[in-house]
Amino acid sequence: MAGGGRGSAGWARRAGTLLKSRRRNGWWLLLYGLLGAVVGGVVGRWLGAYWAPLGQTYATFGVGTPWTVNLAVVGFSLGAWVHVNLVGLVGMVAGVAAWVRA
């Protein structure tokens, strides 16, 4: 029985190490913050119909016109922008807080 105890303790240590390494990864922070901002932005647009300041876009970051590459055979366009509203900002902060607590 004592051997089983040591084995389970070793598993707990390994699981704790995996969780710590996931928490330190900056990509997870970016994912949590982005997911919080997206959910908050959608909720902000929905609530903006009832109270305008919640759905109002306060800042826009990104590329105005997309970058286009035409290689005669294949072409692609790349562009991105972010519209920040009040609820989206709160969602981003909540996502980062969830990452910190995870």
N, C-alpha and C positions, 0 to 999 in steps of 0.2 A: 504494500500500500504506500510505503514511503516513496518508492520509485515513481508512482503515479503522481504524487504531489509535486515532486521535482519537475516532472515532465510538464505538468500544467503550469507551473510557475515559469518555466522557460518559454512556453507559448505566450503567456501574458507579457513577458518582457519583449518578445519578438513583436507581438501585436502593438504594444506601446511604441516601439521603435518605428513601426510602419506608420502609425498615426502621426507621430512627431515629424517624420520626414515629409508626409503629405501636407502637414500644416505649414511647414517652412517653404514649400514650393510657391513661388510667386504666381504661377499660372492659375493655381486654385484661387488665390486672392483676386486675380483679374476676372475669373469666371464668376465668383460669388458677387463681386461688385457689378459686373455687367448684367448678370441675371437679375439682381435687385433693381438696377436702373431700368431694365426693360419692363419688368413687372410694374414698377412704380410709374413709369411713363404711360403704360396702358391704362392703369387705374387713374392716373392724373387726367388723361384725355377723357375718360368716362365721367369722372367727377367734374371736369371742366364745364360740362353741359349744365350743371347745377350751381356751380360757383366758379366764375371765370378765372380768378387768380390761380386756381389749382391746375388748370389745363393750359395756361399761357406759357409759351416757350420763352424762357429768359435768356438763353444763350444757344448758339449753334456753332459747332466746331466741325471742321471737315473740309472736303474739297468741293468747290462750287460746281465745276464741270468735271466729269470723269476723265481719267487718262485713258486714251485709246491707243492700242498698238495694232497695226495692220501689217501682217507679214505675207500678204498676197494669198497664201493658202489658208491661213488661220489668223484670226484676230480676236482680241479680247479687250474689255473695258474694265477699269478698276476705279472705284470711287466709294467713298464712305463719308457719313456725316452723323452727328449726334445732336439731337435736340434735347436740351435739358429743361425740364419743368420742375416745379417745386416738389411734387410727389415723387418724381423720378430721382431727385436728389436724396430725398428721405429713404427711398428704396435702396439706393446705392450705399448709403450709410448703414442701413439695416443688413445688407448683404455682407459688408465688410465686418460688421459686428458678429454676424453668424459665423464667418470664417475664423474670427478670433476665438469664439467660444467652442468651435469644433475641435 
